Amino acid sequence: MSLASRAIAGKILRYSLLPRVATVRFASDDDARKSGPYPTTPEERVAAARKYNVRVGDYEPYPDDGFGWGDYPKLPDIHDDYKDPNADWDFPDQRRNYGETPHIDFDYLNRSKAPIYPDESDPVPFWKQCAVLGGVLTTLGILFYYGQHYKLFQPVAPKQYPFNNLCIEKGGGPECLEKSPKHYEF
């Protein structure tokens, strides 16, 4: 094993044993933002709530079930599309404020992904989405069906050859030649 691969393996092993949140926002080496061990005492809960900028009464960590979320707060599953678009956000494209703790599943609760949790405030109900999809697929099916039965193509005339349609070259005798050839004007 080379020296470089040993160094890389050492870094991977060192960071994989700690409870880490494996998402993009923790790609840097800023240890202050990474999750720590599960809080067991009330003092640790207060320190973790301050660390993540959450009120102490609202702070609830994920259960210590072996997934390694540690002291990261359990935030409500609210998709960014369901947040108030008219609020005064620090980052309006992400609908979040500076210093706000991101959700543990921020990568699929942001606005670039479709909402996964149903909500009563959806602008288009599910039955209407199914009806539109069915209408589009039915229309395409009808167009493909009639397109197979009624072909649309450019009209083409038979190929014209000189010398009376090349009658000698195709095996005819000199009697098939016209006495006075037609000269077409285009």
Number of C-alpha atoms within 10 A of each C-alpha: 5 6 8 9 10 11 11 11 11 12 11 11 11 10 10 11 9 15 19 20 20 13 11 9 13 14 10 9 8 8 10 9 15 22 21 18 16 19 18 9 8 10 10 14 20 16 14 25 21 13 16 20 14 17 11 14 9 11 20 18 18 17 15 13 8 8 11 20 24 23 28 29 24 15 17 8 13 16 22 21 17 14 12 10 12 8 10 11 14 13 10 12 11 14 20 17 13 8 9 11 17 15 18 20 13 17 14 15 20 18 16 11 12 12 17 11 9 10 12 8 8 11 7 9 12 11 9 10 11 11 11 12 12 12 12 11 12 12 12 11 12 10 11 12 11 10 11 9 8 9 8 8 6 5 5 6 5 5 6 9 9 10 14 13 13 14 16 14 9 8 8 11 10 9 9 13 15 10 7 6 10 10 7 5 4 3
